[in-house]
Amino acid sequence: MKKYLIIVEKTETGYSAFSPDVPGCGSTGKTKHEVERNIQEAIEFHLEGLRQEGYEVPEPTTYSSYINIAA
């Protein structure tokens, strides 16, 4: 099992999500739960398509971190 970082952003109509490690794959949803479920399904589908076409599946390499900025 591989663990891919996803980025979730608030939009005017809900949420959007993508993974920096899986270029070209994104998803949307009305709620946080929905967008997380949708992006998981989208990444699984995308990676399966890469495998079927004989392409290399990208390794997860990104991570998240926070920094403090004086306001």
N, CA, C, O and CB atoms as a CASP TS submission, in Angstrom:
PFRMAT TS
TARGET T0000
AUTHOR 0000-0000-0000
METHOD Language model
MODEL 1
PARENT N/A
ATOM      1  N   MET     1       0.852  -1.185   0.000  1.00  0.00           N
ATOM      2  CA  MET     1       0.000   0.000   0.000  1.00  0.00           C
ATOM      3  C   MET     1       0.892   1.241   0.000  1.00  0.00           C
ATOM      4  O   MET     1       1.888   1.312   0.720  1.00  0.00           O
ATOM      5  CB  MET     1      -0.966   0.002   1.232  1.00  0.00           C
ATOM      6  N   LYS     2       0.512   2.205  -0.818  1.00  0.00           N
ATOM      7  CA  LYS     2       1.242   3.471  -0.898  1.00  0.00           C
ATOM      8  C   LYS     2       0.360   4.590  -0.354  1.00  0.00           C
ATOM      9  O   LYS     2      -0.865   4.541  -0.469  1.00  0.00           O
ATOM     10  CB  LYS     2       1.680   3.775  -2.364  1.00  0.00           C
ATOM     11  N   LYS     3       0.991   5.586   0.233  1.00  0.00           N
ATOM     12  CA  LYS     3       0.266   6.714   0.826  1.00  0.00           C
ATOM     13  C   LYS     3       0.580   7.972   0.012  1.00  0.00           C
ATOM     14  O   LYS     3       1.717   8.444  -0.001  1.00  0.00           O
ATOM     15  CB  LYS     3       0.655   6.911   2.341  1.00  0.00           C
ATOM     16  N   TYR     4      -0.442   8.512  -0.670  1.00  0.00           N
ATOM     17  CA  TYR     4      -0.279   9.710  -1.489  1.00  0.00           C
ATOM     18  C   TYR     4      -0.842  10.930  -0.777  1.00  0.00           C
ATOM     19  O   TYR     4      -1.958  10.898  -0.259  1.00  0.00           O
ATOM     20  CB  TYR     4      -0.962   9.530  -2.848  1.00  0.00           C
ATOM     21  N   LEU     5      -0.066  11.997  -0.756  1.00  0.00           N
ATOM     22  CA  LEU     5      -0.528  13.274  -0.211  1.00  0.00           C
ATOM     23  C   LEU     5      -1.568  13.847  -1.159  1.00  0.00           C
ATOM     24  O   LEU     5      -1.381  13.835  -2.375  1.00  0.00           O
ATOM     25  CB  LEU     5       0.659  14.274  -0.009  1.00  0.00           C
ATOM     26  N   ILE     6      -2.665  14.350  -0.602  1.00  0.00           N
ATOM     27  CA  ILE     6      -3.632  15.090  -1.403  1.00  0.00           C
ATOM     28  C   ILE     6      -3.741  16.500  -0.847  1.00  0.00           C
ATOM     29  O   ILE     6      -3.587  16.731   0.352  1.00  0.00           O
ATOM     30  CB  ILE     6      -5.020  14.384  -1.410  1.00  0.00           C
ATOM     31  N   ILE     7      -4.007  17.429  -1.739  1.00  0.00           N
ATOM     32  CA  ILE     7      -4.240  18.821  -1.380  1.00  0.00           C
ATOM     33  C   ILE     7      -5.719  19.087  -1.608  1.00  0.00           C
ATOM     34  O   ILE     7      -6.231  18.853  -2.702  1.00  0.00           O
ATOM     35  CB  ILE     7      -3.333  19.808  -2.215  1.00  0.00           C
ATOM     36  N   VAL     8      -6.404  19.573  -0.589  1.00  0.00           N
ATOM     37  CA  VAL     8      -7.831  19.887  -0.675  1.00  0.00           C
ATOM     38  C   VAL     8      -7.985  21.391  -0.557  1.00  0.00           C
ATOM     39  O   VAL     8      -7.454  22.015   0.362  1.00  0.00           O
ATOM     40  CB  VAL     8      -8.655  19.146   0.436  1.00  0.00           C
ATOM     41  N   GLU     9      -8.713  21.962  -1.492  1.00  0.00           N
ATOM     42  CA  GLU     9      -8.934  23.406  -1.502  1.00  0.00           C
ATOM     43  C   GLU     9     -10.429  23.708  -1.504  1.00  0.00           C
ATOM     44  O   GLU     9     -11.207  23.029  -2.175  1.00  0.00           O
ATOM     45  CB  GLU     9      -8.251  24.054  -2.727  1.00  0.00           C
ATOM     46  N   LYS    10     -10.820  24.718  -0.758  1.00  0.00           N
ATOM     47  CA  LYS    10     -12.209  25.187  -0.728  1.00  0.00           C
ATOM     48  C   LYS    10     -12.475  25.946  -2.018  1.00  0.00           C
ATOM     49  O   LYS    10     -11.647  26.743  -2.458  1.00  0.00           O
ATOM     50  CB  LYS    10     -12.488  26.092   0.529  1.00  0.00           C
ATOM     51  N   THR    11     -13.632  25.698  -2.623  1.00  0.00           N
ATOM     52  CA  THR    11     -14.044  26.418  -3.827  1.00  0.00           C
ATOM     53  C   THR    11     -15.390  27.091  -3.559  1.00  0.00           C
ATOM     54  O   THR    11     -15.958  26.950  -2.476  1.00  0.00           O
ATOM     55  CB  THR    11     -14.136  25.454  -5.059  1.00  0.00           C
ATOM     56  N   GLU    12     -15.889  27.815  -4.542  1.00  0.00           N
ATOM     57  CA  GLU    12     -17.182  28.483  -4.386  1.00  0.00           C
ATOM     58  C   GLU    12     -18.331  27.491  -4.277  1.00  0.00           C
ATOM     59  O   GLU    12     -19.375  27.805  -3.705  1.00  0.00           O
ATOM     60  CB  GLU    12     -17.427  29.421  -5.551  1.00  0.00           C
ATOM     61  N   THR    13     -18.141  26.290  -4.827  1.00  0.00           N
ATOM     62  CA  THR    13     -19.227  25.305  -4.852  1.00  0.00           C
ATOM     63  C   THR    13     -18.962  24.075  -3.992  1.00  0.00           C
ATOM     64  O   THR    13     -19.778  23.154  -3.975  1.00  0.00           O
ATOM     65  CB  THR    13     -19.476  24.870  -6.261  1.00  0.00           C
ATOM     66  N   GLY    14     -17.855  24.042  -3.289  1.00  0.00           N
ATOM     67  CA  GLY    14     -17.517  22.886  -2.457  1.00  0.00           C
ATOM     68  C   GLY    14     -16.024  22.782  -2.257  1.00  0.00           C
ATOM     69  O   GLY    14     -15.403  23.674  -1.680  1.00  0.00           O
ATOM     70  N   TYR    15     -15.439  21.680  -2.740  1.00  0.00           N
ATOM     71  CA  TYR    15     -14.008  21.423  -2.555  1.00  0.00           C
ATOM     72  C   TYR    15     -13.425  20.793  -3.807  1.00  0.00           C
ATOM     73  O   TYR    15     -14.123  20.119  -4.565  1.00  0.00           O
ATOM     74  CB  TYR    15     -13.766  20.510  -1.336  1.00  0.00           C
ATOM     75  N   SER    16     -12.141  21.021  -4.011  1.00  0.00           N
ATOM     76  CA  SER    16     -11.412  20.329  -5.073  1.00  0.00           C
ATOM     77  C   SER    16     -10.175  19.714  -4.442  1.00  0.00           C
ATOM     78  O   SER    16      -9.704  20.163  -3.398  1.00  0.00           O
ATOM     79  CB  SER    16     -11.031  21.302  -6.255  1.00  0.00           C
ATOM     80  N   ALA    17      -9.652  18.671  -5.096  1.00  0.00           N
ATOM     81  CA  ALA    17      -8.487  17.974  -4.549  1.00  0.00           C
ATOM     82  C   ALA    17      -7.611  17.461  -5.681  1.00  0.00           C
ATOM     83  O   ALA    17      -8.090  17.156  -6.774  1.00  0.00           O
ATOM     84  CB  ALA    17      -8.922  16.807  -3.633  1.00  0.00           C
ATOM     85  N   PHE    18      -6.311  17.373  -5.392  1.00  0.00           N
ATOM     86  CA  PHE    18      -5.344  16.807  -6.315  1.00  0.00           C
ATOM     87  C   PHE    18      -4.177  16.253  -5.516  1.00  0.00           C
ATOM     88  O   PHE    18      -4.033  16.546  -4.329  1.00  0.00           O
ATOM     89  CB  PHE    18      -4.863  17.862  -7.343  1.00  0.00           C
ATOM     90  N   SER    19      -3.353  15.459  -6.164  1.00  0.00           N
ATOM     91  CA  SER    19      -2.139  14.948  -5.535  1.00  0.00           C
ATOM     92  C   SER    19      -0.943  15.411  -6.348  1.00  0.00           C
ATOM     93  O   SER    19      -0.892  15.164  -7.553  1.00  0.00           O
ATOM     94  CB  SER    19      -2.169  13.394  -5.421  1.00  0.00           C
ATOM     95  N   PRO    20       0.022  16.078  -5.719  1.00  0.00           N
ATOM     96  CA  PRO    20       1.221  16.503  -6.448  1.00  0.00           C
ATOM     97  C   PRO    20       1.989  15.329  -7.062  1.00  0.00           C
ATOM     98  O   PRO    20       2.723  15.513  -8.033  1.00  0.00           O
ATOM     99  CB  PRO    20       2.137  17.276  -5.519  1.00  0.00           C
ATOM    100  N   ASP    21       1.828  14.141  -6.512  1.00  0.00           N
ATOM    101  CA  ASP    21       2.546  12.970  -7.001  1.00  0.00           C
ATOM    102  C   ASP    21       1.842  12.268  -8.156  1.00  0.00           C
ATOM    103  O   ASP    21       2.400  11.346  -8.752  1.00  0.00           O
ATOM    104  CB  ASP    21       2.747  12.000  -5.881  1.00  0.00           C
ATOM    105  N   VAL    22       0.623  12.693  -8.477  1.00  0.00           N
ATOM    106  CA  VAL    22      -0.146  12.050  -9.551  1.00  0.00           C
ATOM    107  C   VAL    22      -0.620  13.159 -10.509  1.00  0.00           C
ATOM    108  O   VAL    22      -1.784  13.556 -10.474  1.00  0.00           O
ATOM    109  CB  VAL    22      -1.379  11.218  -8.969  1.00  0.00           C
ATOM    110  N   PRO    23       0.285  13.651 -11.356  1.00  0.00           N
ATOM    111  CA  PRO    23      -0.064  14.745 -12.260  1.00  0.00           C
ATOM    112  C   PRO    23      -1.256  14.395 -13.153  1.00  0.00           C
ATOM    113  O   PRO    23      -1.383  13.269 -13.633  1.00  0.00           O
ATOM    114  CB  PRO    23       1.135  15.109 -13.121  1.00  0.00           C
ATOM    115  N   GLY    24      -2.120  15.382 -13.362  1.00  0.00           N
ATOM    116  CA  GLY    24      -3.256  15.204 -14.247  1.00  0.00           C
ATOM    117  C   GLY    24      -4.464  14.550 -13.618  1.00  0.00           C
ATOM    118  O   GLY    24      -5.443  14.265 -14.307  1.00  0.00           O
ATOM    119  N   CYS    25      -4.412  14.309 -12.327  1.00  0.00           N
ATOM    120  CA  CYS    25      -5.522  13.634 -11.658  1.00  0.00           C
ATOM    121  C   CYS    25      -6.084  14.564 -10.584  1.00  0.00           C
ATOM    122  O   CYS    25      -5.362  15.016  -9.695  1.00  0.00           O
ATOM    123  CB  CYS    25      -5.064  12.274 -11.035  1.00  0.00           C
ATOM    124  N   GLY    26      -7.368  14.838 -10.681  1.00  0.00           N
ATOM    125  CA  GLY    26      -8.007  15.693  -9.695  1.00  0.00           C
ATOM    126  C   GLY    26      -9.465  15.302  -9.534  1.00  0.00           C
ATOM    127  O   GLY    26      -9.985  14.474 -10.282  1.00  0.00           O
ATOM    128  N   SER    27     -10.117  15.904  -8.555  1.00  0.00           N
ATOM    129  CA  SER    27     -11.517  15.597  -8.315  1.00  0.00           C
ATOM    130  C   SER    27     -12.167  16.735  -7.542  1.00  0.00           C
ATOM    131  O   SER    27     -11.488  17.625  -7.029  1.00  0.00           O
ATOM    132  CB  SER    27     -11.663  14.267  -7.552  1.00  0.00           C
ATOM    133  N   THR    28     -13.485  16.692  -7.469  1.00  0.00           N
ATOM    134  CA  THR    28     -14.243  17.693  -6.723  1.00  0.00           C
ATOM    135  C   THR    28     -15.298  17.006  -5.874  1.00  0.00           C
ATOM    136  O   THR    28     -15.565  15.815  -6.032  1.00  0.00           O
ATOM    137  CB  THR    28     -14.897  18.716  -7.676  1.00  0.00           C
ATOM    138  N   GLY    29     -15.891  17.770  -4.975  1.00  0.00           N
ATOM    139  CA  GLY    29     -16.980  17.275  -4.148  1.00  0.00           C
ATOM    140  C   GLY    29     -17.629  18.416  -3.412  1.00  0.00           C
ATOM    141  O   GLY    29     -17.022  19.472  -3.228  1.00  0.00           O
ATOM    142  N   LYS    30     -18.863  18.211  -2.987  1.00  0.00           N
ATOM    143  CA  LYS    30     -19.582  19.259  -2.256  1.00  0.00           C
ATOM    144  C   LYS    30     -19.135  19.357  -0.805  1.00  0.00           C
ATOM    145  O   LYS    30     -19.232  20.426  -0.203  1.00  0.00           O
ATOM    146  CB  LYS    30     -21.078  19.003  -2.312  1.00  0.00           C
ATOM    147  N   THR    31     -18.643  18.256  -0.230  1.00  0.00           N
ATOM    148  CA  THR    31     -18.186  18.245   1.156  1.00  0.00           C
ATOM    149  C   THR    31     -16.744  17.732   1.213  1.00  0.00           C
ATOM    150  O   THR    31     -16.235  17.178   0.239  1.00  0.00           O
ATOM    151  CB  THR    31     -19.120  17.367   2.041  1.00  0.00           C
ATOM    152  N   LYS    32     -16.098  17.923   2.357  1.00  0.00           N
ATOM    153  CA  LYS    32     -14.741  17.402   2.540  1.00  0.00           C
ATOM    154  C   LYS    32     -14.731  15.883   2.406  1.00  0.00           C
ATOM    155  O   LYS    32     -13.852  15.313   1.759  1.00  0.00           O
ATOM    156  CB  LYS    32     -14.179  17.820   3.914  1.00  0.00           C
ATOM    157  N   HIS    33     -15.712  15.237   3.021  1.00  0.00           N
ATOM    158  CA  HIS    33     -15.790  13.778   2.952  1.00  0.00           C
ATOM    159  C   HIS    33     -15.955  13.311   1.503  1.00  0.00           C
ATOM    160  O   HIS    33     -15.299  12.365   1.068  1.00  0.00           O
ATOM    161  CB  HIS    33     -16.958  13.260   3.815  1.00  0.00           C
ATOM    162  N   GLU    34     -16.823  13.974   0.776  1.00  0.00           N
ATOM    163  CA  GLU    34     -17.078  13.587  -0.622  1.00  0.00           C
ATOM    164  C   GLU    34     -15.837  13.784  -1.488  1.00  0.00           C
ATOM    165  O   GLU    34     -15.507  12.916  -2.295  1.00  0.00           O
ATOM    166  CB  GLU    34     -18.250  14.399  -1.198  1.00  0.00           C
ATOM    167  N   VAL    35     -15.147  14.907  -1.333  1.00  0.00           N
ATOM    168  CA  VAL    35     -13.975  15.144  -2.176  1.00  0.00           C
ATOM    169  C   VAL    35     -12.852  14.162  -1.847  1.00  0.00           C
ATOM    170  O   VAL    35     -12.123  13.737  -2.743  1.00  0.00           O
ATOM    171  CB  VAL    35     -13.478  16.585  -2.007  1.00  0.00           C
ATOM    172  N   GLU    36     -12.706  13.801  -0.585  1.00  0.00           N
ATOM    173  CA  GLU    36     -11.676  12.829  -0.214  1.00  0.00           C
ATOM    174  C   GLU    36     -12.000  11.443  -0.792  1.00  0.00           C
ATOM    175  O   GLU    36     -11.109  10.746  -1.278  1.00  0.00           O
ATOM    176  CB  GLU    36     -11.542  12.749   1.325  1.00  0.00           C
ATOM    177  N   ARG    37     -13.258  11.056  -0.737  1.00  0.00           N
ATOM    178  CA  ARG    37     -13.667   9.777  -1.334  1.00  0.00           C
ATOM    179  C   ARG    37     -13.462   9.812  -2.852  1.00  0.00           C
ATOM    180  O   ARG    37     -12.964   8.852  -3.440  1.00  0.00           O
ATOM    181  CB  ARG    37     -15.154   9.466  -0.997  1.00  0.00           C
ATOM    182  N   ASN    38     -13.852  10.930  -3.480  1.00  0.00           N
ATOM    183  CA  ASN    38     -13.739  11.049  -4.929  1.00  0.00           C
ATOM    184  C   ASN    38     -12.290  11.054  -5.398  1.00  0.00           C
ATOM    185  O   ASN    38     -11.974  10.433  -6.413  1.00  0.00           O
ATOM    186  CB  ASN    38     -14.430  12.306  -5.399  1.00  0.00           C
ATOM    187  N   ILE    39     -11.401  11.741  -4.681  1.00  0.00           N
ATOM    188  CA  ILE    39     -10.001  11.777  -5.115  1.00  0.00           C
ATOM    189  C   ILE    39      -9.349  10.419  -4.908  1.00  0.00           C
ATOM    190  O   ILE    39      -8.492  10.026  -5.699  1.00  0.00           O
ATOM    191  CB  ILE    39      -9.220  12.865  -4.351  1.00  0.00           C
ATOM    192  N   GLN    40      -9.732   9.699  -3.871  1.00  0.00           N
ATOM    193  CA  GLN    40      -9.186   8.351  -3.681  1.00  0.00           C
ATOM    194  C   GLN    40      -9.580   7.466  -4.864  1.00  0.00           C
ATOM    195  O   GLN    40      -8.741   6.764  -5.428  1.00  0.00           O
ATOM    196  CB  GLN    40      -9.690   7.730  -2.343  1.00  0.00           C
ATOM    197  N   GLU    41     -10.855   7.505  -5.233  1.00  0.00           N
ATOM    198  CA  GLU    41     -11.313   6.721  -6.372  1.00  0.00           C
ATOM    199  C   GLU    41     -10.622   7.161  -7.660  1.00  0.00           C
ATOM    200  O   GLU    41     -10.257   6.323  -8.485  1.00  0.00           O
ATOM    201  CB  GLU    41     -12.827   6.840  -6.520  1.00  0.00           C
ATOM    202  N   ALA    42     -10.440   8.473  -7.839  1.00  0.00           N
ATOM    203  CA  ALA    42      -9.803   8.993  -9.047  1.00  0.00           C
ATOM    204  C   ALA    42      -8.345   8.546  -9.139  1.00  0.00           C
ATOM    205  O   ALA    42      -7.882   8.163 -10.214  1.00  0.00           O
ATOM    206  CB  ALA    42      -9.886  10.522  -9.076  1.00  0.00           C
ATOM    207  N   ILE    43      -7.622   8.592  -8.021  1.00  0.00           N
ATOM    208  CA  ILE    43      -6.216   8.170  -8.023  1.00  0.00           C
ATOM    209  C   ILE    43      -6.124   6.673  -8.294  1.00  0.00           C
ATOM    210  O   ILE    43      -5.290   6.243  -9.091  1.00  0.00           O
ATOM    211  CB  ILE    43      -5.532   8.517  -6.673  1.00  0.00           C
ATOM    212  N   GLU    44      -6.960   5.882  -7.651  1.00  0.00           N
ATOM    213  CA  GLU    44      -6.947   4.434  -7.889  1.00  0.00           C
ATOM    214  C   GLU    44      -7.206   4.136  -9.362  1.00  0.00           C
ATOM    215  O   GLU    44      -6.508   3.315  -9.958  1.00  0.00           O
ATOM    216  CB  GLU    44      -8.001   3.726  -7.008  1.00  0.00           C
ATOM    217  N   PHE    45      -8.197   4.789  -9.951  1.00  0.00           N
ATOM    218  CA  PHE    45      -8.536   4.592 -11.362  1.00  0.00           C
ATOM    219  C   PHE    45      -7.376   5.027 -12.261  1.00  0.00           C
ATOM    220  O   PHE    45      -7.020   4.326 -13.208  1.00  0.00           O
ATOM    221  CB  PHE    45      -9.816   5.377 -11.725  1.00  0.00           C
ATOM    222  N   HIS    46      -6.795   6.181 -11.959  1.00  0.00           N
ATOM    223  CA  HIS    46      -5.680   6.729 -12.740  1.00  0.00           C
ATOM    224  C   HIS    46      -4.477   5.782 -12.713  1.00  0.00           C
ATOM    225  O   HIS    46      -3.885   5.485 -13.751  1.00  0.00           O
ATOM    226  CB  HIS    46      -5.275   8.118 -12.200  1.00  0.00           C
ATOM    227  N   LEU    47      -4.126   5.315 -11.521  1.00  0.00           N
ATOM    228  CA  LEU    47      -2.967   4.426 -11.400  1.00  0.00           C
ATOM    229  C   LEU    47      -3.219   3.089 -12.098  1.00  0.00           C
ATOM    230  O   LEU    47      -2.304   2.527 -12.699  1.00  0.00           O
ATOM    231  CB  LEU    47      -2.628   4.189  -9.919  1.00  0.00           C
ATOM    232  N   GLU    48      -4.431   2.583 -12.027  1.00  0.00           N
ATOM    233  CA  GLU    48      -4.764   1.337 -12.729  1.00  0.00           C
ATOM    234  C   GLU    48      -4.629   1.537 -14.236  1.00  0.00           C
ATOM    235  O   GLU    48      -4.137   0.653 -14.938  1.00  0.00           O
ATOM    236  CB  GLU    48      -6.200   0.869 -12.372  1.00  0.00           C
ATOM    237  N   GLY    49      -5.058   2.679 -14.730  1.00  0.00           N
ATOM    238  CA  GLY    49      -4.903   2.984 -16.152  1.00  0.00           C
ATOM    239  C   GLY    49      -3.443   3.041 -16.567  1.00  0.00           C
ATOM    240  O   GLY    49      -3.078   2.552 -17.636  1.00  0.00           O
ATOM    241  N   LEU    50      -2.600   3.638 -15.719  1.00  0.00           N
ATOM    242  CA  LEU    50      -1.164   3.677 -16.010  1.00  0.00           C
ATOM    243  C   LEU    50      -0.596   2.261 -16.095  1.00  0.00           C
ATOM    244  O   LEU    50       0.163   1.941 -17.010  1.00  0.00           O
ATOM    245  CB  LEU    50      -0.413   4.488 -14.930  1.00  0.00           C
ATOM    246  N   ARG    51      -0.973   1.420 -15.136  1.00  0.00           N
ATOM    247  CA  ARG    51      -0.504   0.028 -15.135  1.00  0.00           C
ATOM    248  C   ARG    51      -0.930  -0.702 -16.405  1.00  0.00           C
ATOM    249  O   ARG    51      -0.122  -1.387 -17.033  1.00  0.00           O
ATOM    250  CB  ARG    51      -1.038  -0.716 -13.904  1.00  0.00           C
ATOM    251  N   GLN    52      -2.187  -0.555 -16.779  1.00  0.00           N
ATOM    252  CA  GLN    52      -2.714  -1.250 -17.951  1.00  0.00           C
ATOM    253  C   GLN    52      -2.026  -0.802 -19.235  1.00  0.00           C
ATOM    254  O   GLN    52      -1.870  -1.590 -20.168  1.00  0.00           O
ATOM    255  CB  GLN    52      -4.211  -1.021 -18.064  1.00  0.00           C
ATOM    256  N   GLU    53      -1.616   0.460 -19.282  1.00  0.00           N
ATOM    257  CA  GLU    53      -0.947   0.985 -20.468  1.00  0.00           C
ATOM    258  C   GLU    53       0.568   0.746 -20.440  1.00  0.00           C
ATOM    259  O   GLU    53       1.277   1.103 -21.382  1.00  0.00           O
ATOM    260  CB  GLU    53      -1.229   2.470 -20.600  1.00  0.00           C
ATOM    261  N   GLY    54       1.055   0.139 -19.352  1.00  0.00           N
ATOM    262  CA  GLY    54       2.477  -0.168 -19.259  1.00  0.00           C
ATOM    263  C   GLY    54       3.354   0.972 -18.773  1.00  0.00           C
ATOM    264  O   GLY    54       4.578   0.917 -18.889  1.00  0.00           O
ATOM    265  N   TYR    55       2.723   2.007 -18.227  1.00  0.00           N
ATOM    266  CA  TYR    55       3.488   3.134 -17.686  1.00  0.00           C
ATOM    267  C   TYR    55       3.867   2.876 -16.237  1.00  0.00           C
ATOM    268  O   TYR    55       3.225   2.093 -15.537  1.00  0.00           O
ATOM    269  CB  TYR    55       2.686   4.440 -17.799  1.00  0.00           C
ATOM    270  N   GLU    56       4.907   3.543 -15.809  1.00  0.00           N
ATOM    271  CA  GLU    56       5.361   3.428 -14.428  1.00  0.00           C
ATOM    272  C   GLU    56       4.401   4.188 -13.505  1.00  0.00           C
ATOM    273  O   GLU    56       3.982   5.303 -13.816  1.00  0.00           O
ATOM    274  CB  GLU    56       6.811   3.966 -14.280  1.00  0.00           C
ATOM    275  N   VAL    57       4.067   3.585 -12.390  1.00  0.00           N
ATOM    276  CA  VAL    57       3.223   4.238 -11.390  1.00  0.00           C
ATOM    277  C   VAL    57       4.117   5.141 -10.543  1.00  0.00           C
ATOM    278  O   VAL    57       5.118   4.675  -9.999  1.00  0.00           O
ATOM    279  CB  VAL    57       2.465   3.185 -10.496  1.00  0.00           C
ATOM    280  N   PRO    58       3.769   6.435 -10.420  1.00  0.00           N
ATOM    281  CA  PRO    58       4.616   7.351  -9.661  1.00  0.00           C
ATOM    282  C   PRO    58       4.670   6.999  -8.177  1.00  0.00           C
ATOM    283  O   PRO    58       3.657   6.664  -7.562  1.00  0.00           O
ATOM    284  CB  PRO    58       4.121   8.772  -9.830  1.00  0.00           C
ATOM    285  N   GLU    59       5.849   7.082  -7.632  1.00  0.00           N
ATOM    286  CA  GLU    59       6.033   6.864  -6.192  1.00  0.00           C
ATOM    287  C   GLU    59       5.622   8.126  -5.439  1.00  0.00           C
ATOM    288  O   GLU    59       5.893   9.234  -5.901  1.00  0.00           O
ATOM    289  CB  GLU    59       7.514   6.485  -5.865  1.00  0.00           C
ATOM    290  N   PRO    60       4.978   7.976  -4.298  1.00  0.00           N
ATOM    291  CA  PRO    60       4.666   9.150  -3.486  1.00  0.00           C
ATOM    292  C   PRO    60       5.944   9.704  -2.863  1.00  0.00           C
ATOM    293  O   PRO    60       6.693   8.974  -2.214  1.00  0.00           O
ATOM    294  CB  PRO    60       3.635   8.799  -2.386  1.00  0.00           C
ATOM    295  N   THR    61       6.188  11.000  -3.066  1.00  0.00           N
ATOM    296  CA  THR    61       7.408  11.618  -2.533  1.00  0.00           C
ATOM    297  C   THR    61       7.134  12.908  -1.775  1.00  0.00           C
ATOM    298  O   THR    61       8.004  13.387  -1.047  1.00  0.00           O
ATOM    299  CB  THR    61       8.376  11.894  -3.655  1.00  0.00           C
ATOM    300  N   THR    62       5.945  13.480  -1.930  1.00  0.00           N
ATOM    301  CA  THR    62       5.670  14.758  -1.274  1.00  0.00           C
ATOM    302  C   THR    62       5.208  14.547   0.163  1.00  0.00           C
ATOM    303  O   THR    62       4.761  13.466   0.544  1.00  0.00           O
ATOM    304  CB  THR    62       4.612  15.545  -2.057  1.00  0.00           C
ATOM    305  N   TYR    63       5.329  15.606   0.939  1.00  0.00           N
ATOM    306  CA  TYR    63       4.853  15.571   2.328  1.00  0.00           C
ATOM    307  C   TYR    63       4.314  16.946   2.658  1.00  0.00           C
ATOM    308  O   TYR    63       4.514  17.899   1.904  1.00  0.00           O
ATOM    309  CB  TYR    63       5.994  15.151   3.332  1.00  0.00           C
ATOM    310  N   SER    64       3.633  17.048   3.780  1.00  0.00           N
ATOM    311  CA  SER    64       3.095  18.348   4.184  1.00  0.00           C
ATOM    312  C   SER    64       3.753  18.804   5.463  1.00  0.00           C
ATOM    313  O   SER    64       4.239  18.008   6.266  1.00  0.00           O
ATOM    314  CB  SER    64       1.572  18.284   4.364  1.00  0.00           C
ATOM    315  N   SER    65       3.754  20.107   5.624  1.00  0.00           N
ATOM    316  CA  SER    65       4.321  20.716   6.812  1.00  0.00           C
ATOM    317  C   SER    65       3.743  22.119   6.945  1.00  0.00           C
ATOM    318  O   SER    65       3.313  22.713   5.957  1.00  0.00           O
ATOM    319  CB  SER    65       5.880  20.747   6.746  1.00  0.00           C
ATOM    320  N   TYR    66       3.732  22.632   8.129  1.00  0.00           N
ATOM    321  CA  TYR    66       3.288  23.983   8.373  1.00  0.00           C
ATOM    322  C   TYR    66       4.434  24.795   8.946  1.00  0.00           C
ATOM    323  O   TYR    66       5.298  24.269   9.648  1.00  0.00           O
ATOM    324  CB  TYR    66       2.080  24.000   9.314  1.00  0.00           C
ATOM    325  N   ILE    67       4.430  26.087   8.637  1.00  0.00           N
ATOM    326  CA  ILE    67       5.401  27.010   9.231  1.00  0.00           C
ATOM    327  C   ILE    67       4.632  28.147   9.880  1.00  0.00           C
ATOM    328  O   ILE    67       3.507  28.450   9.481  1.00  0.00           O
ATOM    329  CB  ILE    67       6.414  27.553   8.160  1.00  0.00           C
ATOM    330  N   ASN    68       5.232  28.773  10.873  1.00  0.00           N
ATOM    331  CA  ASN    68       4.614  29.923  11.550  1.00  0.00           C
ATOM    332  C   ASN    68       5.146  31.207  10.958  1.00  0.00           C
ATOM    333  O   ASN    68       6.350  31.349  10.745  1.00  0.00           O
ATOM    334  CB  ASN    68       4.878  29.886  13.075  1.00  0.00           C
ATOM    335  N   ILE    69       4.257  32.135  10.692  1.00  0.00           N
ATOM    336  CA  ILE    69       4.601  33.456  10.171  1.00  0.00           C
ATOM    337  C   ILE    69       4.002  34.487  11.114  1.00  0.00           C
ATOM    338  O   ILE    69       2.809  34.446  11.416  1.00  0.00           O
ATOM    339  CB  ILE    69       4.081  33.655   8.699  1.00  0.00           C
ATOM    340  N   ALA    70       4.831  35.407  11.573  1.00  0.00           N
ATOM    341  CA  ALA    70       4.319  36.477  12.434  1.00  0.00           C
ATOM    342  C   ALA    70       3.402  37.373  11.618  1.00  0.00           C
ATOM    343  O   ALA    70       3.787  37.862  10.556  1.00  0.00           O
ATOM    344  CB  ALA    70       5.483  37.302  13.060  1.00  0.00           C
ATOM    345  N   ALA    71       2.209  37.586  12.104  1.00  0.00           N
ATOM    346  CA  ALA    71       1.233  38.405  11.364  1.00  0.00           C
ATOM    347  C   ALA    71       1.221  39.812  11.867  1.00  0.00           C
ATOM    348  O   ALA    71       0.464  40.641  11.364  1.00  0.00           O
ATOM    349  CB  ALA    71      -0.162  37.819  11.467  1.00  0.00           C
TER
END
